[in-house]
Amino acid sequence: MSRTIRMKPSLDWLFVFIPVTLALEHAGVQEPLVFFSAALAIVPIASLIVRATEQIAARTGDAVGGLLNATFGNAPELIISIVALKAGLLDMVRASLIGAILANILLALGVAFLLGGLRYRIQDYNPAAARVYSSMMLIAVVSLAVPSAFSRYFAPEETIREETLLNLGLAVVLLIAYALYLVFMLKTHPGSFAAEGARHEEESEGARWSVPRAAGSLVGASLLAAWMSEILVGAAEGTGQALGMSQVFIGIVFVAIVGGAAESGSAIVMARKNRMDMTIGIALGSSIQIALFVAPVLVLTSYFIAPQPLELSFGRAEVGALMMAVLIGAVVSGDGHSNWYKGVQLVTVYLIIALMFYLLPDLTGSG
C-alpha cells in the first residue's frame, strides 16, 4: 500500500496567525513579534498555493507541473518584493532575490534530496533537464554579476546614466531570454524535460478539485499573501534593528524562506513521492524564474512605485555566494541521481552562507 505525504494536516492550523498578526499590529506590540507572526501566517497561505497548483499540475506532465508550481510558488516572493519596493527597502529586495535563489538551489533541493533519500535509497531523474537548468542558472549569475561589477567600478558613489541604461537593457534582455526558455521547454524541445519513467506514488486521498476551484484558491491565496506581506515588510526594518540583523540578512534568510515556502514545500512533497523530475523542475525552475523574470519585472516596476529605481547591483559577498551555490548545485544535481547525503551537502553549504551573512551586519554599506 502506498502512502501519500500531505501538507494540509500539519500546516492549516497556522491560519490562526492571520488574525493574531492583525491583532498584534493594531495593538502596537514590538515589531519582531509582528514580523514573525506574519511570517507564520504566510506559510499556510503558501501551502494552499501548493495544493491548488498541484490540482492543476495533475492534468499536465511533470515539466509543465513544475513550471506551474514555480510560477505560483513565486507569487508570495513577488508580492513581498513589490511591497518592499513601495516602502523603499531596496537593499531588502535585492537581498531577497539572492536569498530566494540560494534557498531554492541549496535549501529546498537539499531538504528534498535528504527526505526523499531517506525513503528511497537512490532516486533518478532526467539529467539532460538538470543540465539545462544549471546552464540557465549560470547565465543568470552572469546577468546579475555584470551590473554589479559596473556599479562597483564605474559608479560606486551615485547612479550614472549609463548604469540606468544598463539595468533597463538587462531587464529587457532577461525577459526575452525567459520567454525563449519557455518556448524551448514547452514547444520545441519538451522531450528534453520528460520524466525518466521512475515509479512514483499517486494521490490516493481526496477528490480532484475542479479548475475553477483551484484557480479561485490561487487568487484568494495571492490576496491573503499580499495582505500579510505588507504587514511583514512593514515590520522588517524594525525587526532587523531590534535583533541586530541587517536588511540584507533579513532579506536573504527570513524573507526569502517565507516568500519561497510554496515552491520549497512542493519540491519536498514531490521528492517524498519519488517524483524527482518535478522536484528538480520546481527547485531549479523557480530559481531561473526569479533571476530571469522576477528580477527584471521588479526593475521595471520600481520606476512606477518605488522612491527610486531598483538597480541589480549586488555586493561581492552576494555575487560570490550565488556563484558558489549555482556551481555546487550543478555538480550535485547534474548526474541524474540523488540520495540523502547529497541533500546533506546542499543544506550544509546553505547554512555556511547564511552564517556568513549573519556575521556581516554592515554588508549593505560595503558594496
C-alpha positions as CSV (number, residue, x, y, z in Angstrom):
1,M,0.0,0.0,0.0
2,S,1.4,3.4,-1.0
3,R,1.3,6.3,1.4
4,T,0.8,9.9,0.4
5,I,2.6,12.6,2.3
6,R,0.2,15.6,2.5
7,M,1.0,19.0,3.9
8,K,-2.5,20.0,4.8
9,P,-2.9,18.4,8.3
10,S,0.3,19.9,9.6
11,L,0.0,23.4,8.3
12,D,-3.6,24.5,8.2
13,W,-3.6,25.3,11.9
14,L,-1.1,28.1,11.1
15,F,-4.0,30.1,9.6
16,V,-4.7,31.2,13.1
17,F,-1.8,33.6,12.8
18,I,-3.6,35.7,10.3
19,P,-6.0,37.2,13.0
20,V,-3.1,37.0,15.5
21,T,-1.0,39.1,13.2
22,L,-3.7,41.7,12.7
23,A,-4.3,41.9,16.5
24,L,-0.6,42.3,17.2
25,E,-0.3,45.1,14.6
26,H,-3.2,47.1,15.9
27,A,-2.0,46.6,19.5
28,G,1.3,48.3,18.6
29,V,3.4,45.5,20.1
30,Q,7.1,45.1,19.3
31,E,7.9,44.7,15.6
32,P,9.7,41.4,15.9
33,L,6.5,39.8,17.2
34,V,4.5,41.2,14.3
35,F,7.2,40.2,11.8
36,F,7.4,36.5,12.9
37,S,3.6,36.2,13.3
38,A,3.1,37.5,9.7
39,A,5.8,35.1,8.5
40,L,4.0,32.2,10.1
41,A,0.7,33.4,8.6
42,I,2.2,33.3,5.1
43,V,3.3,29.6,5.4
44,P,-0.2,28.1,5.3
45,I,-1.1,30.5,2.5
46,A,1.9,29.2,0.6
47,S,0.7,25.7,1.3
48,L,-2.7,26.5,-0.2
49,I,-0.9,27.7,-3.3
50,V,0.9,24.4,-3.4
51,R,-2.3,22.3,-3.1
52,A,-4.2,24.4,-5.7
53,T,-1.3,24.3,-8.1
54,E,-0.9,20.5,-7.7
55,Q,-4.5,20.0,-8.7
56,I,-3.8,21.9,-11.9
57,A,-0.5,20.2,-12.4
58,A,-2.2,16.8,-12.1
59,R,-3.6,17.4,-15.6
60,T,-0.2,18.1,-17.1
61,G,3.2,16.5,-17.3
62,D,6.0,16.9,-14.7
63,A,7.8,19.6,-16.7
64,V,4.7,21.8,-17.0
65,G,3.6,20.9,-13.5
66,G,7.0,22.0,-12.2
67,L,6.7,25.3,-14.1
68,L,3.2,25.9,-12.7
69,N,4.4,25.2,-9.2
70,A,7.4,27.5,-9.6
71,T,5.3,30.3,-11.1
72,F,2.5,30.3,-8.5
73,G,5.0,29.4,-5.8
74,N,6.9,32.6,-6.6
75,A,3.8,34.7,-6.2
76,P,4.4,35.4,-2.5
77,E,8.0,36.3,-3.2
78,L,7.0,38.7,-6.0
79,I,4.3,40.2,-3.8
80,I,6.6,40.7,-0.8
81,S,9.2,42.3,-3.1
82,I,6.7,44.7,-4.6
83,V,5.5,45.8,-1.2
84,A,9.2,46.3,-0.1
85,L,9.8,48.3,-3.3
86,K,7.0,50.6,-2.5
87,A,8.4,51.0,1.0
88,G,11.8,51.9,-0.4
89,L,13.6,48.9,1.1
90,L,15.7,48.3,-2.0
91,D,18.5,46.5,-0.1
92,M,16.0,44.0,1.2
93,V,14.5,43.5,-2.2
94,R,18.0,42.8,-3.7
95,A,18.8,40.5,-0.8
96,S,15.5,38.6,-1.1
97,L,16.2,37.9,-4.8
98,I,19.6,36.4,-4.0
99,G,18.2,34.6,-0.9
100,A,15.3,33.1,-2.9
101,I,17.7,31.6,-5.4
102,L,20.0,30.3,-2.7
103,A,17.0,28.9,-0.8
104,N,15.8,27.0,-3.8
105,I,19.1,25.6,-5.1
106,L,20.6,24.7,-1.7
107,L,17.9,24.5,1.0
108,A,14.8,23.3,-0.8
109,L,16.6,21.0,-3.2
110,G,18.8,19.8,-0.3
111,V,15.9,19.0,2.0
112,A,14.1,17.3,-0.9
113,F,17.1,15.1,-1.6
114,L,17.5,14.4,2.1
115,L,13.9,13.4,2.9
116,G,13.4,11.7,-0.4
117,G,16.7,9.8,0.0
118,L,15.7,8.6,3.5
119,R,12.6,7.0,1.9
120,Y,14.2,5.7,-1.3
121,R,17.9,4.7,-1.5
122,I,18.5,6.1,-4.9
123,Q,16.2,8.5,-6.8
124,D,16.6,9.1,-10.6
125,Y,15.6,12.0,-12.7
126,N,16.3,13.3,-16.2
127,P,20.0,14.5,-16.2
128,A,19.5,16.4,-19.5
129,A,16.9,18.6,-17.9
130,A,19.1,19.2,-14.9
131,R,21.9,20.3,-17.1
132,V,19.7,22.8,-19.0
133,Y,18.5,24.2,-15.7
134,S,22.1,24.5,-14.5
135,S,23.3,26.3,-17.7
136,M,20.4,28.7,-17.4
137,M,21.4,29.5,-13.8
138,L,25.0,30.2,-14.8
139,I,23.6,32.7,-17.4
140,A,21.5,34.2,-14.6
141,V,24.6,34.6,-12.4
142,V,26.5,36.4,-15.2
143,S,23.5,38.6,-15.8
144,L,23.4,39.7,-12.1
145,A,27.2,40.0,-11.8
146,V,27.6,42.3,-14.8
147,P,25.6,45.3,-13.4
148,S,27.2,44.7,-10.0
149,A,30.7,45.0,-11.4
150,F,29.7,48.0,-13.5
151,S,28.3,49.8,-10.4
152,R,31.3,48.9,-8.3
153,Y,34.0,50.2,-10.7
154,F,32.3,53.0,-12.6
155,A,29.6,54.4,-10.3
156,P,30.4,53.4,-6.7
157,E,29.0,56.6,-5.2
158,E,26.0,57.5,-7.3
159,T,23.9,56.2,-10.2
160,I,25.1,57.4,-13.6
161,R,23.1,57.5,-16.8
162,E,25.0,54.5,-18.3
163,E,24.2,52.4,-15.3
164,T,20.5,53.1,-15.5
165,L,20.5,52.2,-19.2
166,L,22.4,49.0,-18.4
167,N,19.8,48.0,-15.9
168,L,16.9,48.7,-18.2
169,G,18.6,46.9,-21.1
170,L,19.5,44.0,-19.0
171,A,15.9,43.7,-17.7
172,V,14.5,43.6,-21.3
173,V,17.2,41.0,-22.4
174,L,16.4,38.8,-19.4
175,L,12.7,38.8,-20.1
176,I,13.3,37.9,-23.7
177,A,15.6,35.1,-22.7
178,Y,13.0,33.8,-20.3
179,A,10.3,33.9,-22.9
180,L,12.5,31.9,-25.3
181,Y,13.3,29.4,-22.5
182,L,9.6,28.8,-22.1
183,V,9.3,28.2,-25.9
184,F,12.2,25.8,-25.7
185,M,10.8,23.9,-22.8
186,L,7.1,23.8,-23.8
187,K,7.2,23.8,-27.6
188,T,10.4,22.9,-29.5
189,H,12.1,20.5,-27.0
190,P,9.7,19.2,-24.5
191,G,11.3,15.8,-24.7
192,S,14.4,17.2,-23.0
193,F,12.4,17.7,-19.9
194,A,10.4,14.4,-19.9
195,A,10.4,12.3,-16.8
196,E,12.8,9.4,-16.6
197,G,9.9,7.0,-16.1
198,A,10.6,6.5,-12.4
199,R,7.7,5.0,-10.4
200,H,6.0,7.5,-8.2
201,E,3.2,7.5,-5.8
202,E,-0.2,8.7,-7.0
203,E,-2.6,10.8,-5.0
204,S,-4.8,8.4,-3.0
205,E,-6.6,10.9,-0.8
206,G,-9.3,13.4,-1.5
207,A,-11.3,14.2,-4.6
208,R,-9.7,16.1,-7.5
209,W,-10.6,19.8,-7.5
210,S,-12.3,21.5,-10.4
211,V,-10.3,24.0,-12.4
212,P,-12.5,26.9,-11.1
213,R,-11.9,25.8,-7.5
214,A,-8.2,25.5,-8.0
215,A,-8.0,28.9,-9.8
216,G,-10.1,30.6,-7.1
217,S,-7.9,29.2,-4.4
218,L,-4.9,30.6,-6.1
219,V,-6.5,34.1,-6.4
220,G,-7.6,34.0,-2.8
221,A,-4.3,32.8,-1.5
222,S,-2.5,35.5,-3.5
223,L,-4.7,38.2,-2.0
224,L,-4.0,36.9,1.5
225,A,-0.3,36.7,0.8
226,A,-0.3,40.3,-0.4
227,W,-2.1,41.4,2.8
228,M,0.3,39.5,5.2
229,S,3.3,40.5,3.1
230,E,2.6,44.2,3.5
231,I,2.5,43.7,7.3
232,L,5.7,41.6,7.3
233,V,7.6,44.1,5.2
234,G,6.4,47.0,7.4
235,A,7.9,45.3,10.5
236,A,11.0,44.0,8.8
237,E,13.3,47.1,9.3
238,G,12.4,47.4,13.0
239,T,12.9,43.7,13.4
240,G,16.4,43.9,12.0
241,Q,17.3,46.7,14.2
242,A,15.9,45.0,17.3
243,L,17.7,41.8,16.7
244,G,20.9,43.3,15.4
245,M,20.4,42.0,11.9
246,S,20.9,43.9,8.6
247,Q,18.3,44.3,5.9
248,V,20.5,42.1,3.8
249,F,20.4,39.2,6.3
250,I,16.6,39.6,6.9
251,G,16.1,39.6,3.1
252,I,18.4,36.7,2.3
253,V,17.2,34.4,5.0
254,F,13.8,35.2,6.5
255,V,12.0,37.0,3.6
256,A,13.4,34.5,1.1
257,I,12.4,31.4,3.0
258,V,8.9,32.8,3.8
259,G,8.4,34.0,0.2
260,G,9.6,30.7,-1.2
261,A,7.7,28.5,1.2
262,A,5.2,27.4,-1.5
263,E,7.6,26.0,-4.1
264,S,10.0,24.7,-1.4
265,G,7.2,22.7,0.3
266,S,6.0,21.4,-3.1
267,A,9.5,20.3,-4.1
268,I,9.9,18.4,-0.9
269,V,6.5,16.7,-1.2
270,M,7.3,15.6,-4.7
271,A,10.6,14.1,-3.6
272,R,8.8,12.1,-0.9
273,K,6.6,10.8,-3.7
274,N,9.6,9.9,-5.8
275,R,8.6,12.4,-8.5
276,M,12.2,13.8,-8.7
277,D,11.8,15.3,-12.2
278,M,9.1,17.5,-10.8
279,T,11.2,18.3,-7.7
280,I,14.1,19.4,-10.0
281,G,11.7,21.4,-12.2
282,I,10.3,23.2,-9.2
283,A,13.5,24.0,-7.3
284,L,15.8,24.9,-10.2
285,G,13.0,26.2,-12.4
286,S,11.9,28.6,-9.7
287,S,15.5,29.9,-9.4
288,I,15.6,30.5,-13.1
289,Q,12.3,32.3,-12.9
290,I,13.4,34.5,-10.1
291,A,16.6,35.6,-12.0
292,L,15.2,35.9,-15.5
293,F,11.6,37.0,-14.8
294,V,11.0,38.3,-11.2
295,A,14.2,40.4,-11.0
296,P,13.7,42.3,-14.3
297,V,10.0,42.7,-13.6
298,L,10.9,44.3,-10.3
299,V,13.4,46.6,-12.0
300,L,10.8,47.9,-14.4
301,T,8.1,48.1,-11.7
302,S,10.4,50.1,-9.5
303,Y,10.2,53.0,-12.0
304,F,6.5,53.4,-11.2
305,I,6.1,52.6,-7.5
306,A,9.5,52.9,-5.7
307,P,11.0,56.1,-4.4
308,Q,14.0,55.4,-6.7
309,P,14.7,52.8,-9.4
310,L,15.9,49.3,-8.4
311,E,19.4,48.5,-9.6
312,L,20.6,44.9,-10.0
313,S,23.8,45.9,-8.1
314,F,24.9,43.4,-5.6
315,G,27.8,43.2,-3.1
316,R,30.8,40.9,-3.6
317,A,29.5,38.5,-0.9
318,E,26.1,38.2,-2.6
319,V,27.5,37.6,-6.1
320,G,30.1,35.2,-4.7
321,A,27.6,33.2,-2.7
322,L,25.3,33.0,-5.7
323,M,28.1,31.7,-7.9
324,M,29.1,29.1,-5.3
325,A,25.5,27.9,-5.0
326,V,25.0,27.6,-8.7
327,L,28.2,25.7,-9.3
328,I,27.7,23.3,-6.3
329,G,24.1,22.8,-7.4
330,A,25.1,22.0,-10.9
331,V,27.8,19.5,-9.7
332,V,25.5,17.8,-7.2
333,S,22.4,17.5,-9.5
334,G,24.0,17.0,-12.9
335,D,24.3,13.2,-12.9
336,G,20.6,12.4,-12.7
337,H,20.7,10.6,-9.4
338,S,20.1,11.8,-5.8
339,N,20.5,10.3,-2.3
340,W,20.1,11.6,1.2
341,Y,23.8,12.6,1.6
342,K,23.6,14.9,-1.5
343,G,20.9,16.7,0.4
344,V,23.2,17.0,3.5
345,Q,25.8,18.5,1.2
346,L,23.5,21.2,-0.2
347,V,22.0,22.1,3.2
348,T,25.4,22.4,4.7
349,V,26.5,24.9,2.1
350,Y,23.3,26.9,2.7
351,L,23.9,27.0,6.5
352,I,27.5,28.2,5.9
353,I,26.4,31.0,3.6
354,A,23.6,32.0,6.0
355,L,26.1,32.2,8.9
356,M,28.4,34.3,6.8
357,F,25.7,36.9,6.1
358,Y,24.6,36.9,9.7
359,L,28.1,37.8,10.8
360,L,28.2,40.7,8.3
361,P,25.6,43.1,9.7
362,D,27.0,46.1,7.9
363,L,27.1,44.5,4.5
364,T,24.7,47.0,2.9
365,G,27.3,49.6,3.1
366,S,30.2,47.5,1.9
367,G,29.4,47.4,-1.8
